[in-house]
């Protein structure tokens, strides 16, 4: 998959993750894109480690989308936990 397709996939995965986990998140478009892209990488790494698969090879494959969205959700939960703790201290 090309870098442009991967960025688009990550951005859409981040948007879907935020839609599935509604809430007040600090950050806007850039944070959503970063969470989606890194989440897609995280999801691909986890799927590769657990199932010995390469799910991020085709843009229109359902496994690519599922791993990217699940990875983005995991990263969004971690992001909220870290930012929530950070906001509670100050």
C-alpha positions in Angstrom: 0.0 0.0 0.0 1.3 3.4 -0.9 2.1 6.1 1.6 -0.8 8.3 0.5 -3.3 5.4 0.8 -1.9 4.6 4.2 -2.4 8.2 5.4 -5.9 8.3 4.1 -6.6 4.9 5.7 -5.2 6.2 9.0 -7.2 9.4 8.9 -10.4 7.6 8.2 -9.6 5.0 10.9 -9.1 7.8 13.4 -12.4 9.5 12.4 -14.2 6.2 12.8 -12.5 5.5 16.2 -13.6 8.9 17.5 -17.1 8.3 16.2 -17.3 4.9 18.0 -15.9 6.3 21.2 -17.6 9.7 21.5 -16.3 12.1 24.1 -14.5 15.3 24.7 -11.0 14.9 23.2 -8.4 17.6 23.2 -7.0 18.0 19.7 -8.5 18.4 16.3 -7.8 17.2 12.8 -4.1 16.7 13.2 -4.5 14.7 16.4 -7.2 12.6 14.7 -4.8 11.9 11.8 -1.9 11.0 14.1 -4.0 8.7 16.2 -5.4 7.0 13.1 -2.1 6.5 11.4 -0.2 5.3 14.4 -3.3 3.2 15.4 -3.2 1.6 12.0 0.4 0.7 12.5 -0.3 -0.6 16.0 -3.2 -2.7 14.7 -1.1 -4.1 11.9 1.7 -4.9 14.4 -0.6 -6.6 16.8 -2.3 -8.6 14.1 1.0 -9.7 12.7 2.3 -10.7 16.1 -0.9 -12.6 17.2 -2.0 -14.1 13.9 1.1 -14.1 11.8 -0.8 -12.0 9.2 0.0 -9.0 7.0 -3.3 -7.1 7.2 -2.1 -3.8 5.9 -1.2 -4.8 2.4 -4.4 -4.0 0.5 -6.4 -0.8 0.8 -9.8 -2.3 0.0 -9.4 -5.4 2.2 -11.8 -5.7 5.2 -8.9 -7.0 7.4 -6.9 -3.8 6.7 -9.8 -1.6 7.8 -10.6 -3.7 10.9 -7.0 -3.7 12.1 -6.6 0.0 11.5 -9.8 0.9 13.3 -9.1 -1.5 16.2 -5.6 -0.1 16.5 -6.9 3.5 16.4 -9.5 2.7 19.1 -6.7 1.2 21.3 -4.5 4.2 20.8 -7.5 6.6 21.5 -8.2 4.9 24.8 -4.5 5.1 25.8 -4.5 8.8 24.6 -7.5 9.6 26.7 -6.1 7.9 29.8 -2.8 9.7 29.5 -4.4 13.1 28.8 -7.1 12.6 31.5 -4.4 11.9 34.1 -2.4 14.8 32.9 -5.4 17.2 33.2 -6.3 15.9 36.7 -2.8 16.8 38.1 -2.8 20.4 37.1 
